[in-house]
Amino acid sequence: MKTASKGLFAAVAAGALLVGGAGGASAATGADHDTERRATARALPGNWMYLGVMEGDGAFGDLQGRLLRCPPGKGNGHPNAGAACRALTKAKGEIGSIKPQNVACPMIYKPVTAVAYGMWDGTRRIYAKSFSNDCVMGAATGKVFQLAE
């Protein structure tokens, strides 16, 4: 993983700790991890992901993000919540395990970076990946990162 991607990954994880309601940025193990997981689950019950997309392939940029709660309900901030939740449910919350779609994308290099942090079936999930353009990202992740209305 590139240094910029590692920096982005760390920034997403640290920022998401604040969003998720965890008490601190220290690594938790054993009983501490279980206590932290239960506290986060109470703050945002059910399956949820904070999803963001940045233009470019580095760790710096304007991150446009949305909160996705599954199952989707009233007030969900994600414009494609139903399709995104179905894709994540099939992949058991692992964005990297979403079955890629067979789509013909243009060979234009306009990179985007997708980042996510959340809880799925009681397990913390973190994801960060750069794609050559938004079509390639959509083919790999379905509606999960289609955040524009």
Helices and strands as residue ranges (DSSP letters): H 3-20, H 30-43, E 47-55, E 64-70, H 81-90, G 95-97, E 112-120, E 123-131, H 134-141
